[in-house]
Each structure stands twice: as structure tokens, then as C-alpha cells.
Amino acid sequence: SRQGTVMDMACACGSSGRTVARRVAAVAASRGAGNLRRCARHQALGPKVPVGGSKLAGRQGGLTLARSQNLESSSTPSTSPVVLDNYTDIVNNMTKAVLNGLKDDLTRMEVEFPPVLEADAYKNSSDVYIDANVQFAIALGRVLQEYDRTVQILLPDENEVRRARKIFGQALDMYDNISLGSLTGRGDVISDAIESVKGVFSFLDGQGSGSGQQGSAQDAQVDTYVVVNASCSELVDLKKFVDGQRDRLLREQGGAVPDGWQEYKDEKSGRPYFYNAKSERTTWDRPVANEPAVVLMNLELETLRGDLGLIAFPPKDMHYDFLSSFKPVYFIRQRDYSKTITESPYLVNYSGAIYREYPGDWQVLLEETLGDRKYKPISSSKDRYTLFEAKETMMESMGLKGDETPALKFLRTGYQTCTWWEDPKDYDREASDNWRK
């Protein structure tokens, strides 16, 4: 993309960029390789092993670099302003990001943006958020079906499906390749009993229940699932659904490695891993052909991760083993901050966001004029920013950090500056680093 090209050019302009360029050029000259990236990635016995997965492999799968050591990061972002109050632009950018992900054979993607405008966020009921997410999922499905994709919008249970069908039935009837489904295939006991009785009388009246058979036939053709409105406790059902789809394909394909993938063996752990030369991707998981894409839309995974490990919620391994494999292809996380200073106006309010539109880099945005929802990029990186890093970047851009001593900074920030899932010391527990790349 043009933005990615600008990032690469900016990265190459610094002294560290020139050093990296010289090193890579030396490697290319010694090996006679024309492709610098592939030359840097390959080792003597095959491509670099995937990052993470040490809990399963019995070793750390790759070297974890701090942000200051990431030579692909760039502090010079694109200068194009970003407007976050126009849902037409948001939906268009979101669909483009998902299409780019599908083009790169991504099968697990995350989409995150405010489903309701910030001004109305605190005065709306949960039904407004639920219905808005279904509408956005239909909008995404409408675009995907133009690219010959068959889309199913997955809700937590059949009760939600029946409610959505009642509200959005007419809109769904306009599209042949968009359907509704549930993660569990069931609702609560009473609702299911009522629906069963209705089905019996409908059959006796000669009306039949053809919609169910049509849905089953369409389910077999679905190649894209869009998951909405799932809670933390329902992540278990989501994992079971995604793993079930994958296991079914593995059985049908007999474990054969799809075209484009090659199998290698990690010498230290003895565990096999797989490499795709076209996409330059490595993975511990055995790839399968024609695996349906799963898009998590507005599940607020950052909030759900915060509940993992608590009583009555899934364990933290849900992130390490499953959620870590979903790559954010479109991401907006907006926050408002205040900073007290020792001179007029004494209190400075500012607003910013963490933004990503695949295949572009992660960006930190700063609102140009408070309240106008127009943001300028002030920093970018190949790696995902934590909220603390984003806030520090905004403060530095506004000149609010000043001559802060380490002691004052510690009093302001405290000891812990990241969440448990953002802690680099646990990166080796992840099955994948997609969630932060």
C-alpha cells in the first residue's frame, strides 16, 4: 500500500535504517539472493520457526524484541488525517481491510470500532449496540458477497438469532449469500420448547419448515463467518466452533499439507512447523485448504481479556491458545485524557486513538481540535501499541512531558504499565503473535 511504502521509506532514512540496509545487503551478496526479505528470514535448514508456542513446544519459539529494538518500527507516520465520526468511511475502510486480509489468506481476523457514536454511547441500551453490530455485519456481508463469498453472521445462541431474524429479516431476504447462525445451535430450554411446538403446528398446517433445511444446505457452503455480540463466557463456544470447523476439514483432507505450504521440523523441540513461501507466513498449526475465514466484529476483546482468569470465566489460556491467533485488520481504540500543568491553562484536555487499517502499520492518532473527531497520525509501528505507550506518545507530541524526572514519572505511571496479556515476558506462551502484529 502507499502508506506502507511511506513507512518503509521513512524507516530507511534513519541511521538505524541505513545500518540494517547494509547488513541485509551483505547477506544478500554473500548468498547471491535477489529477495532480501526471504534471505533474511531463512535459516540453513528452513524458514524461521514461528514466534511463541513454547508452552506446547517446550521452548521459546522465537526472540521477542522490545519496541525500542524493533528495527521495522517508524516514528514518522503518514500525514493523511483520519476522520472517525463518519460511519460511511469507517465501514468502507473496514471492508477494504477485511478484503485485504482475505487476499493474504488470513482466516482469523478482528475488527474493532465504536458501533455507536461517542456522544450517544452512555444513553443507549445494550439492544442498540447489539442491533448496530448486526447491521454492520450485514453491511460487510453485502460487500463480501460481491466477491463470491458466502457469509454467515454468527450470534451467541438461537434466541439472538430469532430476535435478529425478526428485526432484520427483510434486509437479509435481499441477499442470497448472507444468513444468520449461532455458535451453539441452541437457546434456553423454554424458548427451544416453544419453538419446537410452533414447528409441529406449522408442519400440521402444511406450511412446513423449509427455512431450516435451506439454512443447513447453505451452512455447508459458508466460507466467511462474522461473529458479533459474544460475551466473555461465550468465548468457550466460539473456540469450540472454530476448532470444530478446522478439525472437520483436517479429517476430510487426511492431514495433507495444502499447496503453497511446506513442512519443516524445529530441531530444538522436534515439533513440526509450516511455511508459506508466497505469504512468508510460518505457523505451528497444520494448515488446511479452504478453511473458512472468521471475523470477530466489535467483540471488545481488550475488555473480554480483562475478565479471563476470574471466577466463572474462561482461564487466561483462552488468550494464549486462541485469541492470540486473530489479527486485527481494522482497529480503532479512542481515549480521552487530561493533564495538569503548573501554568495557565493548568488543565490540558486531549484525545487520541490507536488505529490500524490492514495492511498498514499501527498508528497513534491525536485529535487536532478537541471535539471535531479529526485525527492526525503522530507515530507508527509494526507492533501494536499498549494504551500506556499511546498515551506517552501523545504527551510527548504535545510537549506535556517536559523535564520529568524518573521519580516523578514513576509516581505518575506506577509500577505496572501494561496488562497481563501485553507483558512481553509471557509472549512465549502465545500460540501466535498475530494479535499484536
Secondary structure, DSSP 8 states (H G I E B T S, - for coil): -HHHHHHHHHHHHSHHHHHHHHHHHHHHHHHT-S-HHHHHHEETTEE---S--HHHHSS--S----GGG-TT-BS------EE-S-HHHHHHHHHHHHHHHHHTT--EEEEE--SS-GGGTTSS-HHHHHHHHHHHHHHHHHHHHTTT--EEEEESSHHHHHHHHHHHHHHHHT-TTEEEEESSS---HHHHHHHHHHHHHHHHTT---HHHHHHHHHHTT--EEEE-S--STTHHHHHHHHHHHHHHHHHHHTT---TTEEEEE-TTT--EEEEETTTTEEESS---TT--EEEEES--HHHHHHHTTSTTS--THHHHHTGGG-EEEEEEEEEEEEEE-SSTTSEEEEEEEEEEETTS-EEEEEESSTTS-EEEEEEEESS---HHHHHHHHHHHHT-STT--HHHHHHHH-S--S-GGG-GGGGGG-S--GGG-
